[in-house]
């Protein structure tokens, strides 16, 4: 998205819970924080596949996909979303990860195009600033 387009509309963000992780309290808190920060938020709901997330991201013309996982499948599912977005020629979409992500996995996720990789207790302004920058 060009700078001119950014000035015309708020940041559009898709917040998604992937796979078999049914714990959405943190994702819902993020949705509200993003909305309060002036972003346009789309929440995918629970139990999404990487294909569904990639399709929603493209169909909804989002700027950011925020992925949340607490079940340990982040090294499988997050990179799959990144790969599918690349295949759809949508690699300009920022992918932000969050959840229970060990420090040792963060570099691997970043290598696969997933930024942030925020853990529990991360201050909401830290996540919002990462997205805005």
CORWORA-V876626 format. One record per residue. N is the residue number from 1. RES is the residue in one letter. PHI is phi in degrees with one decimal (999 if undefined). Layout:
n: <N N>
res: <RES RES>
phi: <PHI PHI>
This chain:
n: <1 2 3 4 5 6 7 8 9 10 11 12 13 14 15 16 17 18 19 20 21 22 23 24 25 26 27 28 29 30 31 32 33 34 35 36 37 38 39 40 41 42 43 44 45 46 47 48 49 50 51 52 53 54 55 56 57 58 59 60 61 62 63 64 65 66 67 68 69 70 71 72 73 74 75 76 77 78 79 80 81 82 83 84 85 86 87 88 89 90 91 92 93 94 95 96 97 98 99 100 101 102 103 104 105 106 107 108 109 110 111 112 113 114 115 116 117 118 119 120 121 122 123 124 125 126 127 128 129 130 131 132 133>
res: <X X X X X X X X X X X X X X X X X X X X X X X X X X X X X X X X X X X X X X X X X X X X X X X X X X X X X X X X X X X X X X X X X X X X X X X X X X X X X X X X X X X X X X X X X X X X X X X X X X X X X X X X X X X X X X X X X X X X X X X X X X X X X X X X X X X X X>
phi: <999 -78.7 -61.3 -62.3 -64.5 -60.6 -72.3 -82.3 -145.4 -70.1 -61.0 -100.4 -129.3 -100.7 -103.1 -136.2 -104.8 -92.5 61.2 -96.0 -90.9 -98.0 -93.2 -111.5 -57.6 -62.8 -63.8 -69.2 -62.5 -63.4 -55.9 -66.4 -63.7 -63.8 -60.8 -65.0 -85.0 94.1 -87.5 -92.5 -108.5 -121.0 -107.1 -76.6 87.4 -89.1 63.3 -82.6 -90.8 -56.9 -64.0 -63.2 -63.9 -61.8 -63.3 -60.9 -59.5 -71.9 -61.7 -91.0 52.4 -82.9 -94.5 -139.7 -117.3 -105.4 -102.1 -129.0 -144.2 -118.9 -104.6 90.1 -94.0 -62.4 -71.0 -94.9 -81.5 -62.0 -62.9 -65.7 -61.5 -59.7 -63.0 -65.9 -65.0 -62.9 -62.0 -88.1 59.4 -122.4 -71.5 -76.2 -73.5 -71.3 -113.0 -119.1 -106.8 -160.4 130.3 -86.2 -124.0 -61.7 -51.2 -65.5 -92.9 -64.8 -64.6 -63.1 -65.1 -61.3 -60.8 -96.8 91.4 -104.3 -100.4 76.9 52.6 -79.8 -102.9 -57.0 87.8 -63.5 -64.4 -56.4 -59.2 -63.4 -68.7 -62.2 -62.2 -59.3 -68.3 -64.5 -75.8>
